[in-house]
Amino acid sequence: MEEPGPGEKRALSIRDIARLAGVSRQTVSRVLNGERYIKPSTEAQVRKVIEEHSWRPNSAARALATARSRTIGLLVSARSHYGPFSAATAIDEAARNRGYAILTATLAREDDESISAALDAFVAQGVEGVVVIAPQQRAHEALQRVTFKVPLVSLHWKSAGDDRVAAFDQLAGARLATRHLIELGHTRIRHLAGPQDWSEAEDRMNGFLAELNDHDLAVTAPILGDW
């Protein structure tokens, strides 16, 4: 390790924090990692020392010591809108609250080559997992063909039997909304659909059409729009 120059102050290490708090280095590490079974008074003492010295752990050193990067890759389509980007904000906040950092890549195109290149870059950075926010059908199909060695979760896609997806049931939601209007006595109901290449838009349109058919109501072609 390079020695500090004249007048420079050496940055505190995790061992320094442990010494100042009167605990072991392993205890400080467990506090940083949010592990359970640590006495509240011990954790409070460690966090007090950390706050007093405005100390931040060296992520590179932690990665070397633990063989874990505590980094999550976030792959976002450039064509995402408010909903996906608000989800990205929530992902970043949840990661930071648990001591993880987010490494973000933006997809200009949702094809196999672009997705594979982004995932390869994440692997090279040592990420421990990847969250994908690319709701377009093309992106979903490309993800099914890509082989990836770390845990991957895709948002905004609902796919039967796929445990790599976390999504709302948009088809059921559209059916409930349409049924509500029918139960109010309305019979002429129209649907303003989202973009055709988004899975959520397709599920909502299918739910709307299915509910009208179940009630034997006249179906008018949805109006194709955008978000």
KOLKOL-264886 format. One record per residue (C-alpha): residue number from 0; residue in three letters; x, y negated, z negated. Coordinates in Angstrom, 1 decimal. Layout:
<recs>
num_residuo_u_v_w
NUM_ALA_X_Y_Z
...
</recs>
This chain:
<recs>
num_residuo_u_v_w
0_MET_0.0_0.0_0.0
1_GLU_1.3_-3.4_0.9
2_GLU_2.4_-5.5_-2.0
3_PRO_0.9_-9.0_-2.5
4_GLY_3.2_-11.9_-1.5
5_PRO_4.3_-14.7_-3.8
6_GLY_1.3_-16.5_-5.2
7_GLU_-1.1_-13.9_-4.0
8_LYS_-3.4_-12.0_-6.3
9_ARG_-3.7_-8.3_-6.0
10_ALA_-7.2_-7.1_-5.3
11_LEU_-8.7_-5.0_-8.0
12_SER_-9.0_-1.3_-7.3
13_ILE_-11.6_1.2_-8.7
14_ARG_-9.0_2.3_-11.2
15_ASP_-8.7_-1.3_-12.5
16_ILE_-12.5_-1.5_-12.9
17_ALA_-12.4_1.8_-14.8
18_ARG_-9.7_0.6_-17.1
19_LEU_-11.5_-2.7_-17.8
20_ALA_-14.8_-0.9_-18.5
21_GLY_-13.0_1.7_-20.7
22_VAL_-14.3_4.7_-18.6
23_SER_-12.8_7.1_-16.0
24_ARG_-12.5_6.4_-12.3
25_GLN_-14.9_9.2_-11.7
26_THR_-17.5_7.5_-13.9
27_VAL_-17.2_4.3_-11.9
28_SER_-17.6_6.3_-8.7
29_ARG_-20.7_7.9_-10.0
30_VAL_-22.2_4.6_-10.9
31_LEU_-21.4_3.2_-7.5
32_ASN_-23.0_6.3_-5.8
33_GLY_-26.2_5.9_-7.9
34_GLU_-25.8_9.4_-9.5
35_ARG_-28.0_10.5_-12.3
36_TYR_-27.2_11.7_-15.8
37_ILE_-25.0_8.7_-16.7
38_LYS_-25.7_7.0_-20.0
39_PRO_-27.5_3.7_-19.5
40_SER_-25.1_2.0_-21.8
41_THR_-22.1_3.3_-19.8
42_GLU_-23.6_2.3_-16.5
43_ALA_-24.4_-1.2_-17.9
44_GLN_-20.8_-1.6_-19.1
45_VAL_-19.4_-0.7_-15.6
46_ARG_-21.8_-2.9_-13.8
47_LYS_-21.0_-5.8_-16.2
48_VAL_-17.3_-5.5_-15.4
49_ILE_-18.1_-5.3_-11.6
50_GLU_-20.2_-8.4_-11.8
51_GLU_-17.7_-10.4_-14.0
52_HIS_-15.0_-9.8_-11.4
53_SER_-17.2_-10.1_-8.3
54_TRP_-15.7_-6.8_-7.3
55_ARG_-16.7_-4.9_-4.1
56_PRO_-15.4_-1.4_-3.4
57_ASN_-13.1_-0.9_-0.5
58_SER_-15.2_1.1_1.9
59_ALA_-12.1_2.4_3.8
60_ALA_-10.5_3.7_0.6
61_ARG_-13.8_5.3_-0.6
62_ALA_-14.1_7.1_2.8
63_LEU_-10.6_8.5_2.4
64_ALA_-11.1_9.5_-1.2
65_THR_-14.5_11.2_-0.7
66_ALA_-14.4_12.2_3.0
67_ARG_-17.7_10.2_3.4
68_SER_-18.1_7.0_5.2
69_ARG_-21.5_6.1_3.5
70_THR_-22.4_4.6_6.9
71_ILE_-25.6_5.2_8.9
72_GLY_-25.9_4.5_12.6
73_LEU_-28.9_2.6_13.8
74_LEU_-29.7_2.9_17.5
75_VAL_-32.2_0.3_18.7
76_SER_-33.7_-0.1_22.2
77_ALA_-33.1_-3.6_23.6
78_ARG_-36.8_-3.6_24.7
79_SER_-38.0_-3.3_21.1
80_HIS_-40.4_-5.9_19.7
81_TYR_-41.4_-7.2_16.3
82_GLY_-42.5_-3.8_14.8
83_PRO_-39.3_-1.9_15.6
84_PHE_-37.1_-4.8_14.5
85_SER_-39.0_-5.2_11.3
86_ALA_-38.4_-1.5_10.7
87_ALA_-34.7_-2.1_11.4
88_THR_-34.7_-4.7_8.6
89_ALA_-36.3_-2.3_6.2
90_ILE_-33.7_0.4_7.1
91_ASP_-30.9_-2.0_6.5
92_GLU_-32.3_-3.0_3.1
93_ALA_-32.9_0.6_2.0
94_ALA_-29.4_1.6_3.0
95_ARG_-27.7_-1.3_1.1
96_ASN_-29.8_-0.5_-2.0
97_ARG_-28.2_3.0_-2.0
98_GLY_-24.7_1.9_-1.3
99_TYR_-24.7_2.6_2.5
100_ALA_-23.7_0.3_5.4
101_ILE_-25.5_0.1_8.7
102_LEU_-23.7_0.3_12.0
103_THR_-25.9_-0.9_14.8
104_ALA_-25.9_-0.2_18.6
105_THR_-28.4_-1.6_21.1
106_LEU_-29.5_0.4_24.1
107_ALA_-29.7_-1.6_27.3
108_ARG_-31.1_1.5_29.1
109_GLU_-32.8_4.5_27.6
110_ASP_-31.1_7.2_29.7
111_ASP_-29.1_10.2_28.8
112_GLU_-25.7_8.6_29.5
113_SER_-26.4_5.4_27.4
114_ILE_-27.8_7.4_24.5
115_SER_-25.0_9.9_24.6
116_ALA_-22.4_7.1_24.7
117_ALA_-23.9_5.4_21.7
118_LEU_-24.1_8.6_19.7
119_ASP_-20.5_9.5_20.5
120_ALA_-19.4_6.0_19.3
121_PHE_-21.3_6.6_16.0
122_VAL_-19.5_10.0_15.6
123_ALA_-16.2_8.3_16.2
124_GLN_-17.0_5.9_13.4
125_GLY_-17.8_8.7_11.0
126_VAL_-21.5_7.9_10.4
127_GLU_-23.3_10.3_8.1
128_GLY_-26.6_10.1_10.0
129_VAL_-28.4_8.1_12.7
130_VAL_-31.8_6.5_12.8
131_VAL_-33.2_5.8_16.3
132_ILE_-35.8_3.1_17.1
133_ALA_-36.5_3.6_20.8
134_PRO_-40.2_4.1_21.3
135_GLN_-40.1_4.5_25.1
136_GLN_-40.9_7.9_26.5
137_ARG_-37.7_7.9_28.5
138_ALA_-35.6_7.5_25.4
139_HIS_-37.5_10.3_23.6
140_GLU_-37.0_12.7_26.5
141_ALA_-33.3_11.8_26.6
142_LEU_-32.9_12.4_22.8
143_GLN_-34.4_15.9_23.2
144_ARG_-31.6_16.8_25.7
145_VAL_-28.7_15.4_23.6
146_THR_-26.7_17.6_21.2
147_PHE_-25.8_15.8_18.0
148_LYS_-23.9_17.0_15.0
149_VAL_-25.1_14.7_12.2
150_PRO_-28.7_14.3_10.9
151_LEU_-30.8_12.2_13.2
152_VAL_-34.3_10.7_12.7
153_SER_-36.3_9.0_15.3
154_LEU_-39.0_6.5_14.4
155_HIS_-42.2_5.7_16.3
156_TRP_-42.5_9.2_17.9
157_LYS_-44.9_11.8_16.8
158_SER_-43.9_15.2_18.1
159_ALA_-45.4_18.5_16.9
160_GLY_-42.9_20.7_15.2
161_ASP_-40.1_18.1_15.3
162_ASP_-38.7_17.4_11.8
163_ARG_-36.4_14.7_13.2
164_VAL_-39.4_12.4_13.7
165_ALA_-40.9_10.0_11.2
166_ALA_-44.0_8.3_12.7
167_PHE_-47.6_7.2_12.1
168_ASP_-50.4_9.3_13.7
169_GLN_-51.4_6.7_16.3
170_LEU_-53.9_8.9_18.0
171_ALA_-55.8_9.5_14.7
172_GLY_-55.6_5.8_13.9
173_ALA_-57.1_4.8_17.3
174_ARG_-59.9_7.4_16.8
175_LEU_-60.7_5.9_13.4
176_ALA_-60.8_2.4_14.7
177_THR_-63.1_3.3_17.6
178_ARG_-65.3_5.4_15.4
179_HIS_-65.8_2.4_13.1
180_LEU_-67.1_0.3_15.9
181_ILE_-69.4_3.1_17.1
182_GLU_-70.8_3.5_13.6
183_LEU_-71.6_-0.2_13.5
184_GLY_-73.8_0.4_16.5
185_HIS_-71.6_-0.8_19.4
186_THR_-71.7_1.2_22.6
187_ARG_-69.7_-1.0_25.0
188_ILE_-66.2_-0.8_23.7
189_ARG_-63.1_-1.7_25.6
190_HIS_-59.4_-0.9_24.9
191_LEU_-56.5_-3.3_25.6
192_ALA_-53.6_-0.9_25.9
193_GLY_-49.9_-1.5_25.3
194_PRO_-47.1_-0.8_27.8
195_GLN_-47.5_2.6_29.6
196_ASP_-44.0_3.8_28.7
197_TRP_-44.4_3.5_25.0
198_SER_-45.6_6.7_23.1
199_GLU_-47.6_4.7_20.6
200_ALA_-49.6_2.9_23.3
201_GLU_-50.3_6.3_25.0
202_ASP_-51.4_7.9_21.7
203_ARG_-53.7_5.0_20.9
204_MET_-55.3_5.0_24.4
205_ASN_-55.8_8.8_24.1
206_GLY_-57.4_8.5_20.7
207_PHE_-59.8_5.8_22.0
208_LEU_-60.8_7.8_25.0
209_ALA_-61.3_11.0_22.9
210_GLU_-63.6_9.3_20.4
211_LEU_-65.8_7.8_23.1
212_ASN_-66.1_11.2_24.8
213_ASP_-67.0_12.9_21.5
214_HIS_-69.9_10.4_21.1
215_ASP_-71.0_10.7_24.8
216_LEU_-70.4_7.0_25.4
217_ALA_-69.5_5.6_28.8
218_VAL_-65.8_5.3_29.3
219_THR_-64.4_2.2_31.0
220_ALA_-60.8_2.4_32.1
221_PRO_-58.5_0.7_29.5
222_ILE_-56.9_-2.6_30.4
223_LEU_-53.2_-2.1_30.7
224_GLY_-51.2_-4.8_29.0
225_ASP_-48.1_-5.4_26.8
226_TRP_-47.5_-6.0_23.2
</recs>
